[in-house]
Amino acid sequence: NVIRAVEGNLLESTDGVCEVCVANIIADVICMFAKPLIPHIVEGGLFICSGIIDTRAHEVEAALKKNGLTVTRKREKNGWVALEAKLTK
């Protein structure tokens, strides 16, 4: 019944755990942070990422999968991709 939104940056703070994490950044950064992100998402939680150029989406999907996230939804529009992934620890 309560939603709490917190702006965060893994480069500045490593505290906190969430049910949903959202990032709108380029593919390289998403791939780089896929592993360090995992301790900050509860089991069954979601990571929603966008800002991914369509030609790099497969790389992001692979990085998410490698780190325990399962892509549950993929949306594409005008050459850009957004992914929804679920964490299963």
C-alpha positions as a printed Julia matrix, in Angstrom:
89×3 Matrix{Float64}:
  0.0     0.0     0.0
  3.02    2.29    0.27
  5.41    3.31   -2.46
  8.73    4.84   -1.56
 10.91    6.19   -4.37
 14.59    6.77   -3.78
 17.07    8.18   -6.26
 20.31    6.3    -6.05
 23.66    5.76   -7.66
 25.69    2.58   -7.12
 28.86    4.62   -7.57
 28.0     6.79   -4.58
 26.11    4.5    -2.2
 25.72    0.77   -1.79
 23.02    0.85    0.9
 19.47   -0.27    0.49
 17.39   -3.02   -1.04
 14.4    -2.55   -3.32
 11.6    -4.43   -5.02
 11.88   -2.45   -8.25
 14.97   -0.77   -9.65
 14.8     1.44  -12.74
 17.67    2.66  -14.9
 17.63    4.7   -18.09
 21.27    4.49  -19.15
 23.34    3.12  -22.01
 23.98   -0.58  -22.6
 27.63   -0.52  -21.45
 26.7     0.86  -18.04
 23.8    -1.56  -17.56
 26.11   -4.48  -18.38
 28.78   -3.14  -16.02
 26.33   -2.75  -13.12
 24.34   -5.96  -13.61
 26.41   -7.88  -11.03
 26.78   -5.14   -8.37
 23.04   -4.45   -8.63
 21.96   -7.95   -7.53
 22.41   -7.5    -3.74
 20.14   -4.43   -3.92
 17.09   -6.22   -5.35
 14.94   -8.6    -3.31
 14.3   -12.08   -4.63
 11.47  -11.82   -7.14
 12.15   -8.1    -7.55
 12.29   -6.32  -10.89
 14.95   -4.43  -12.76
 13.57   -2.21  -15.51
 16.17   -0.74  -17.82
 15.93    1.43  -20.9
 18.12    3.69  -22.98
 19.4     0.64  -24.82
 20.0     0.98  -28.55
 18.37   -1.97  -30.32
 21.64   -3.34  -31.75
 23.01   -3.77  -28.19
 19.93   -5.27  -26.53
 21.24   -8.84  -26.87
 24.38   -7.87  -24.89
 22.31   -6.42  -22.06
 20.03   -9.46  -22.01
 23.09  -11.73  -21.76
 24.59   -9.69  -18.89
 21.31   -9.76  -16.98
 20.92  -13.51  -17.48
 24.52  -14.16  -16.41
 23.77  -12.42  -13.11
 20.52  -14.18  -12.22
 17.96  -11.92  -13.87
 15.36  -13.33  -16.26
 14.03  -10.97  -18.93
 10.25  -11.11  -18.65
  9.35   -8.33  -21.07
 11.02   -6.51  -23.94
  9.67   -3.37  -25.57
 11.1    -1.74  -28.68
 10.33    1.62  -30.25
 12.17    3.74  -32.8
 15.47    1.86  -32.39
 15.42    1.84  -28.57
 14.75   -1.02  -26.17
 13.44   -1.31  -22.62
 13.76   -4.54  -20.67
 11.99   -5.83  -17.59
 13.88   -8.53  -15.73
 13.03  -10.53  -12.62
 15.58  -11.64  -10.05
 15.51  -15.27   -9.0
 18.25  -16.0    -6.46
